[in-house]
């Protein structure tokens, strides 16, 4: 079964119906139908939660968390080895710390990153990317 690693940018794009949401929706349909395994790092889930609460408030944050549960994404933990690998990526490349976790998780799981975040252009030679 193929795998897709979703970063927070892609899921926020989908949840907020921004440009690129249709492409993310199409990929999420593959996850929900069982054709593809959908992954997200726990750090990126946290990023979605705090950004949603900051922008839209507590109620929208709770709705978003419930919606994320329905998408059948496997939330990946952050063991020490992943933390060290993400820290190395952050130290060597101009990406956010949360993006470094998405990148490390994608490489660890042999999955492309689903994103529209322009920061990933800086590391596109290191990880496969599906642009939305």
ABEGO torsion letter per residue (X at the ends): XBBBBBBAAAAAAAAAGBBGAAAAAAAAAAAAAGABBBBBBAAAAAAAAAAAAAAAEAAAAAAAAAAAAAAGBBBBBBBAAAAAAAAAAAAABBBBAAAAAAAAAAAAAGBBBBBABAAAAAAAAABBBBBX
